[in-house]
Amino acid sequence: MKSKDQNSSYDGFDTRKIFIPFNSMRRDFSQQAPAVQHTVDRLLVAPWSVETHKDCIRQLRHTLARLHNFDPRDEEAAAIWDTVRNAQANRMIILGMEYFMGAVGIATLFLGGLSVMNVMLVSVRERTREIGVRMALGATRHSILRQFFMETIFVVAISGGVVC
């Protein structure tokens, strides 16, 4: 039998299970069939597409209600495990985690930028004498600003490289 890639968890992993129609099971495995005739403990239903899954659930609930005499609006009468709805809920959880982690990343980058800015501000304050000497020797504001930006980029690249 081909190895299965799924884990549907219908009472455990699918690696040692096969799914066959109930009548085929009664015909081919009569000695292992349920003791009480016409009993089914699970019914697996697959809709034609994701778009039709709600209609499939509605039809299934109405059919079961008609066969077993209960109100189809009573969701407790027959439990239906909706894998599409579970997948959508899981997707929402994953999206929420992605947004949260993105916000944490942006906040971290912002705070890191503030820290670098403060370090450079302190550096400028401590180096005012050097800046004055450079300006006295003919350096322009643009060249001094470029020097500090290059130092900042160098410090950020080195610290980022060390962290990675």
C-alpha positions as CSV (number, residue, x, y, z in Angstrom):
1,M,0.0,0.0,0.0
2,K,1.3,3.5,-0.9
3,S,2.7,5.4,2.1
4,K,0.2,8.1,3.2
5,D,1.3,11.7,3.6
6,Q,-1.7,12.8,5.7
7,N,-2.6,12.7,9.4
8,S,-6.4,13.0,9.6
9,S,-6.4,11.7,13.2
10,Y,-9.6,9.7,12.9
11,D,-8.6,7.7,16.0
12,G,-4.9,8.1,15.3
13,F,-2.6,8.3,12.3
14,D,-3.7,7.2,8.9
15,T,-0.6,5.1,8.1
16,R,-2.3,1.8,8.9
17,K,-5.9,2.5,7.8
18,I,-8.0,2.1,4.8
19,F,-11.3,3.6,4.1
20,I,-13.9,1.5,2.3
21,P,-17.7,1.7,1.9
22,F,-19.7,0.1,4.8
23,N,-21.4,-2.4,2.5
24,S,-18.1,-3.6,1.1
25,M,-16.8,-4.1,4.6
26,R,-19.8,-6.2,5.5
27,R,-19.5,-8.2,2.4
28,D,-15.7,-8.8,2.4
29,F,-15.0,-8.8,6.2
30,S,-18.2,-10.2,7.5
31,Q,-16.5,-11.9,10.5
32,Q,-15.1,-8.5,11.6
33,A,-18.2,-6.4,10.9
34,P,-19.9,-4.6,13.8
35,A,-22.0,-6.8,16.0
36,V,-25.1,-4.7,15.5
37,Q,-26.2,-4.5,11.9
38,H,-26.6,-1.0,10.5
39,T,-24.4,0.7,13.0
40,V,-21.9,3.3,12.0
41,D,-19.8,5.2,14.5
42,R,-18.1,7.5,11.9
43,L,-19.2,8.9,8.6
44,L,-16.5,10.6,6.4
45,V,-18.0,12.9,3.8
46,A,-15.9,14.9,1.3
47,P,-17.6,17.8,-0.6
48,W,-16.9,18.3,-4.3
49,S,-15.0,21.5,-3.5
50,V,-14.2,23.9,-0.7
51,E,-16.8,26.3,-2.0
52,T,-19.6,23.6,-1.6
53,H,-18.5,22.4,1.9
54,K,-21.2,24.5,3.8
55,D,-23.9,23.2,1.5
56,C,-22.6,19.6,2.0
57,I,-22.7,20.0,5.8
58,R,-26.2,21.4,5.6
59,Q,-27.4,18.5,3.3
60,L,-25.7,15.9,5.6
61,R,-27.3,17.3,8.7
62,H,-30.7,17.4,7.1
63,T,-30.3,13.8,5.8
64,L,-29.2,12.5,9.2
65,A,-32.0,14.4,10.9
66,R,-34.6,12.9,8.6
67,L,-33.2,9.4,9.1
68,H,-32.8,9.6,12.9
69,N,-35.8,11.9,13.7
70,F,-34.1,15.0,15.2
71,D,-34.2,18.7,14.4
72,P,-31.6,19.6,11.8
73,R,-30.9,22.8,13.7
74,D,-29.8,20.9,16.7
75,E,-26.0,20.8,16.3
76,E,-25.6,18.6,19.4
77,A,-27.7,15.8,17.9
78,A,-24.9,14.9,15.4
79,A,-21.4,16.2,15.8
80,I,-19.8,17.2,12.6
81,W,-16.1,17.8,12.4
82,D,-15.6,20.4,9.8
83,T,-12.0,20.2,8.6
84,V,-12.5,23.3,6.3
85,R,-13.6,25.4,9.2
86,N,-10.7,24.1,11.3
87,A,-8.2,24.9,8.5
88,Q,-9.7,28.4,8.2
89,A,-9.3,28.9,12.0
90,N,-5.7,27.6,11.9
91,R,-5.0,30.1,9.0
92,M,-6.4,32.9,11.1
93,I,-4.1,31.9,14.1
94,I,-1.1,31.8,11.8
95,L,-2.0,35.2,10.3
96,G,-2.3,36.6,13.8
97,M,1.1,35.2,14.7
98,E,2.6,36.6,11.5
99,Y,1.1,40.1,12.2
100,F,2.3,40.0,15.8
101,M,5.8,38.9,14.9
102,G,6.0,41.6,12.2
103,A,4.9,44.2,14.7
104,V,7.6,42.9,17.2
105,G,10.2,43.0,14.4
106,I,9.3,46.6,13.4
107,A,9.3,47.7,17.1
108,T,12.7,46.0,17.6
109,L,14.1,47.7,14.5
110,F,12.8,51.1,15.6
111,L,14.2,50.7,19.1
112,G,17.5,49.5,17.7
113,G,17.6,52.6,15.4
114,L,17.0,54.8,18.4
115,S,19.8,53.2,20.2
116,V,22.2,53.7,17.3
117,M,21.0,57.3,17.0
118,N,21.7,57.9,20.6
119,V,25.2,56.3,20.4
120,M,26.0,58.5,17.4
121,L,24.6,61.6,19.2
122,V,26.9,60.9,22.1
123,S,29.7,60.3,19.6
124,V,29.1,63.7,18.0
125,R,29.0,65.4,21.4
126,E,32.3,63.8,22.4
127,R,33.9,64.6,19.1
128,T,32.9,68.3,18.8
129,R,36.6,69.3,19.0
130,E,37.4,66.9,16.1
131,I,34.6,68.3,14.1
132,G,35.7,71.9,14.8
133,V,39.3,71.1,13.7
134,R,38.0,69.4,10.5
135,M,35.8,72.4,9.7
136,A,38.7,74.8,10.4
137,L,40.8,72.8,7.9
138,G,38.1,73.2,5.3
139,A,35.8,70.2,5.7
140,T,32.2,70.9,4.6
141,R,29.1,70.0,6.6
142,H,28.3,67.4,4.0
143,S,31.6,65.6,4.3
144,I,31.3,65.5,8.1
145,L,27.7,64.3,7.9
146,R,28.8,61.6,5.4
147,Q,31.6,60.5,7.8
148,F,29.1,60.0,10.7
149,F,26.7,58.1,8.4
150,M,29.4,55.8,7.1
151,E,30.5,55.1,10.7
152,T,26.9,54.4,11.6
153,I,26.5,52.0,8.7
154,F,29.7,50.3,9.6
155,V,28.7,49.8,13.2
156,V,25.3,48.5,12.3
157,A,26.7,46.1,9.7
158,I,29.3,44.8,12.1
159,S,26.8,44.3,14.9
160,G,24.3,42.8,12.6
161,G,26.9,40.4,11.2
162,V,27.9,39.4,14.8
163,V,24.3,38.7,15.7
164,C,23.6,36.6,12.6
